[in-house]
């Protein structure tokens, strides 16, 4: 029997079993162009079961390819982050006070309270790293009086208040006597917390708004300098 006829017959049998074009080519002794395969399969008659099996097989292959692509992209992102970390890790200890103060001004203008009526500066966040960074920058850039700190935890109704308070006391290292009573959001009563590892919002108050004024002026100055001429 002619070799091409054998290839065609084998390819058609593989197609009827639900194989995709790439899978068929992988199983044949010779790679066949997709246009040729398409021509060969044009007159194939599938049973209803064969049609469904082929559709399911193609959908599964697409789904698996998508999962692989997601993993590849995720790994590539991790690789880039690791490279950046290795290149920039030596920079952090060299940041002088002015640079840290600039970082603090941007952080506060993004996350802090801008109320003109309050005489205190307040910043709240659910991310413990943001809270740690805020407190560290404050202590590095200004002469801070620890007694002027106050903390309030805002949580959902189904959360364990004692656990939350203990957690944020460890994060902030602010004495327990400077914590206000935890605020429970009444709107969450009867609604379960679905967010994993959510520890509520930690709001830090510092009784000295003069620091906020300085940070606002610094931010405005940086903004004018950066946007100069635009």
Backbone torsions as a table, in degrees:
resi	resn	phi	psi	omega
1	UNK	NA	138.0	179.2
2	UNK	-55.3	138.8	-176.3
3	UNK	-60.0	-41.2	-179.2
4	UNK	-64.6	-35.8	178.4
5	UNK	-65.8	-40.0	178.4
6	UNK	-63.8	-43.5	178.3
7	UNK	-60.1	-44.5	-179.3
8	UNK	-63.3	-44.2	-179.7
9	UNK	-63.4	-44.0	179.8
10	UNK	-63.7	-43.3	-179.7
11	UNK	-61.3	-42.5	-179.3
12	UNK	-66.3	-39.3	177.7
13	UNK	-63.8	-41.4	179.4
14	UNK	-65.4	-37.2	179.3
15	UNK	-65.7	-42.4	179.6
16	UNK	-64.5	-23.8	177.8
17	UNK	-83.2	-2.5	176.3
18	UNK	100.7	10.7	179.7
19	UNK	-75.5	145.2	175.6
20	UNK	-82.8	170.8	-178.9
21	UNK	-58.7	-45.7	-177.7
22	UNK	-65.6	-36.7	179.1
23	UNK	-69.0	-37.3	178.5
24	UNK	-64.2	-46.5	179.4
25	UNK	-62.1	-32.6	179.4
26	UNK	-69.1	-26.1	-176.8
27	UNK	-96.0	-15.1	179.8
28	UNK	-84.8	157.8	179.3
29	UNK	-77.2	-14.1	-178.5
30	UNK	-138.5	137.7	179.9
31	UNK	-76.9	127.3	-177.8
32	UNK	-107.2	132.6	177.4
33	UNK	-58.0	146.1	-179.0
34	UNK	-60.6	-34.7	179.5
35	UNK	-63.1	-36.9	178.5
36	UNK	-69.5	-44.3	177.9
37	UNK	-59.7	-41.7	-179.9
38	UNK	-61.0	-39.5	178.9
39	UNK	-67.3	-41.0	179.1
40	UNK	-62.5	-38.7	-172.7
41	UNK	-87.2	-3.1	-173.0
42	UNK	-58.4	-38.5	-175.7
43	UNK	-99.2	8.0	178.9
44	UNK	-66.5	138.9	177.6
45	UNK	-113.1	115.5	-178.6
46	UNK	-95.4	143.6	170.6
47	UNK	-74.9	167.7	179.8
48	UNK	-60.6	-40.2	179.2
49	UNK	-66.1	-42.5	179.1
50	UNK	-62.9	-39.6	178.8
51	UNK	-62.8	-45.8	179.7
52	UNK	-64.7	-42.3	179.3
53	UNK	-61.9	-39.7	179.4
54	UNK	-65.7	-43.5	179.4
55	UNK	-62.4	-44.9	179.7
56	UNK	-62.6	-42.7	-179.0
57	UNK	-62.2	-43.9	179.8
58	UNK	-65.3	-42.5	179.1
59	UNK	-62.5	-41.8	178.6
60	UNK	-64.1	-39.2	-180.0
61	UNK	-66.0	-42.0	177.9
62	UNK	-62.5	-43.8	-179.6
63	UNK	-62.4	-43.4	178.9
64	UNK	-64.8	-38.3	178.3
65	UNK	-64.9	-38.6	178.8
66	UNK	-65.5	-41.0	178.8
67	UNK	-63.8	-41.7	178.7
68	UNK	-63.9	-41.7	-180.0
69	UNK	-62.4	-41.6	178.7
70	UNK	-61.8	-43.5	179.4
71	UNK	-63.7	-40.5	-180.0
72	UNK	-64.1	-44.9	179.9
73	UNK	-63.9	-42.8	180.0
74	UNK	-62.7	-43.8	179.6
75	UNK	-65.8	-38.9	178.2
76	UNK	-62.7	-38.6	178.1
77	UNK	-65.2	-43.6	178.1
78	UNK	-62.7	-40.2	178.7
79	UNK	-62.3	-42.8	179.4
80	UNK	-64.5	-41.6	179.4
81	UNK	-63.5	-40.8	179.2
82	UNK	-64.7	-37.6	177.6
83	UNK	-65.1	-44.0	179.1
84	UNK	-63.2	-40.6	179.4
85	UNK	-63.2	-43.0	-178.4
86	UNK	-66.7	-32.0	-178.9
87	UNK	-79.4	-33.2	-171.1
88	UNK	-106.4	-3.4	-176.7
89	UNK	-60.3	-30.1	-176.9
90	UNK	-76.7	-13.5	-175.2
91	UNK	-77.6	-37.6	-171.8
92	UNK	-54.0	-46.3	-179.9
93	UNK	-65.7	-14.8	-175.9
94	UNK	-92.8	-3.4	-178.7
95	UNK	-65.4	121.2	179.5
96	UNK	-81.2	175.6	-174.5
97	UNK	-62.1	-37.7	-178.6
98	UNK	-63.6	-40.9	178.4
99	UNK	-67.3	-42.2	178.7
100	UNK	-63.7	-36.5	179.3
101	UNK	-67.7	-36.1	176.6
102	UNK	-64.4	-42.1	176.6
103	UNK	-60.6	-42.6	-178.7
104	UNK	-64.3	-40.6	-179.1
105	UNK	-63.7	-41.5	179.1
106	UNK	-67.3	-41.4	178.9
107	UNK	-61.7	-45.6	-177.2
108	UNK	-69.2	-40.5	-179.9
109	UNK	-66.0	-23.8	178.5
110	UNK	-86.7	-36.7	-171.6
111	UNK	-116.6	-16.8	-174.2
112	UNK	-88.2	169.3	178.3
113	UNK	-76.2	138.3	178.6
114	UNK	-110.7	16.5	-177.5
115	UNK	-61.1	130.7	179.2
116	UNK	-85.5	-15.7	-177.6
117	UNK	-83.5	-27.7	-178.0
118	UNK	-77.2	145.7	177.4
119	UNK	-97.5	5.9	-178.2
120	UNK	-122.2	158.2	173.6
121	UNK	-100.7	135.3	-174.6
122	UNK	-131.5	133.0	174.1
123	UNK	-134.8	129.7	179.6
124	UNK	-126.5	143.6	179.0
125	UNK	-162.1	152.4	177.9
126	UNK	-90.8	-12.2	-178.4
127	UNK	-88.9	115.0	-178.2
128	UNK	-60.9	-29.5	178.9
129	UNK	-67.9	-36.5	177.1
130	UNK	-65.8	-42.8	179.1
131	UNK	-63.9	-44.0	177.9
132	UNK	-61.0	-44.7	-179.7
133	UNK	-62.4	-44.4	-179.9
134	UNK	-59.0	-50.0	-178.7
135	UNK	-65.6	-39.7	179.6
136	UNK	-64.0	-45.7	179.7
137	UNK	-65.1	-40.4	177.2
138	UNK	-58.2	-48.1	-177.8
139	UNK	-69.4	-29.4	179.2
140	UNK	-77.5	-30.2	-171.9
141	UNK	-99.2	-22.2	-175.3
142	UNK	-134.6	160.7	174.6
143	UNK	-83.4	99.5	-171.8
144	UNK	-95.2	136.0	173.7
145	UNK	-98.3	107.1	-175.6
146	UNK	-56.9	-27.9	-178.1
147	UNK	-69.4	-13.9	-178.7
148	UNK	-88.3	-1.8	177.7
149	UNK	-82.4	142.2	169.5
150	UNK	-136.9	149.0	-177.0
151	UNK	-131.5	137.2	172.5
152	UNK	-131.8	131.1	176.6
153	UNK	-96.3	132.6	175.8
154	UNK	-112.9	123.6	-174.6
155	UNK	-135.9	177.6	177.2
156	UNK	-91.2	161.5	-171.5
157	UNK	-64.4	-29.8	-175.5
158	UNK	-92.4	8.1	-178.4
159	UNK	-91.1	153.4	-179.9
160	UNK	-83.0	109.4	-174.3
161	UNK	-62.8	-43.1	-178.7
162	UNK	-61.7	-41.9	179.5
163	UNK	-64.4	-41.1	179.9
164	UNK	-65.0	-44.5	-179.4
165	UNK	-63.7	-41.4	178.5
166	UNK	-63.0	-41.3	-179.6
167	UNK	-62.0	-49.6	-175.9
168	UNK	-73.8	-24.5	174.3
169	UNK	-66.7	-37.1	177.6
170	UNK	-70.3	-37.6	-178.9
171	UNK	-68.8	-46.9	-173.8
172	UNK	-85.6	-25.9	-175.4
173	UNK	59.6	27.7	175.7
174	UNK	-95.8	134.4	-176.9
175	UNK	-54.0	145.6	-176.8
176	UNK	-59.3	-32.6	-177.7
177	UNK	-66.8	-14.0	-179.4
178	UNK	-99.0	11.4	175.6
179	UNK	-95.1	129.7	173.3
180	UNK	-75.5	163.2	174.2
181	UNK	-58.4	138.9	-178.2
182	UNK	-65.3	136.1	-180.0
183	UNK	-93.7	126.7	178.6
184	UNK	-103.1	124.8	178.8
185	UNK	-72.9	108.1	-175.9
186	UNK	-65.5	-21.0	-179.9
187	UNK	-68.1	-15.6	-176.8
188	UNK	-95.8	0.7	179.9
189	UNK	-60.3	127.8	-179.4
190	UNK	83.0	-0.3	179.5
191	UNK	-113.7	114.1	-177.8
192	UNK	-66.5	146.8	176.8
193	UNK	-81.1	114.9	-177.3
194	UNK	-96.5	-17.0	-177.6
195	UNK	-74.0	120.5	-177.9
196	UNK	-67.1	136.3	177.3
197	UNK	60.9	23.4	176.9
198	UNK	-75.8	123.7	-176.5
199	UNK	-111.5	21.5	-177.7
200	UNK	78.6	-176.6	178.6
201	UNK	-105.5	132.5	177.5
202	UNK	-102.1	116.9	-179.9
203	UNK	-105.6	118.6	-179.3
204	UNK	-100.1	123.7	175.3
205	UNK	-108.4	137.0	174.3
206	UNK	-127.1	124.9	-174.3
207	UNK	-81.0	67.5	175.8
208	UNK	-171.4	98.4	-174.6
209	UNK	-82.5	-7.6	180.0
210	UNK	-61.0	-32.6	177.5
211	UNK	-65.1	-40.6	179.3
212	UNK	-62.4	-42.5	178.9
213	UNK	-58.7	-43.7	-179.4
214	UNK	-64.4	-41.0	179.7
215	UNK	-66.2	-37.4	178.7
216	UNK	-66.5	-41.8	178.2
217	UNK	-64.1	-41.1	179.4
218	UNK	-63.6	-43.5	179.8
219	UNK	-61.6	-45.6	-179.7
220	UNK	-63.2	-39.5	178.8
221	UNK	-65.0	-44.8	178.6
222	UNK	-62.5	-40.7	-178.5
223	UNK	-63.7	-43.7	178.6
224	UNK	-63.4	-39.9	-178.9
225	UNK	-67.3	-44.3	-177.6
226	UNK	-67.5	-39.4	-177.1
227	UNK	-90.5	4.9	-178.5
228	UNK	-57.8	128.1	177.7
229	UNK	84.1	0.7	-179.8
230	UNK	-97.7	NA	NA
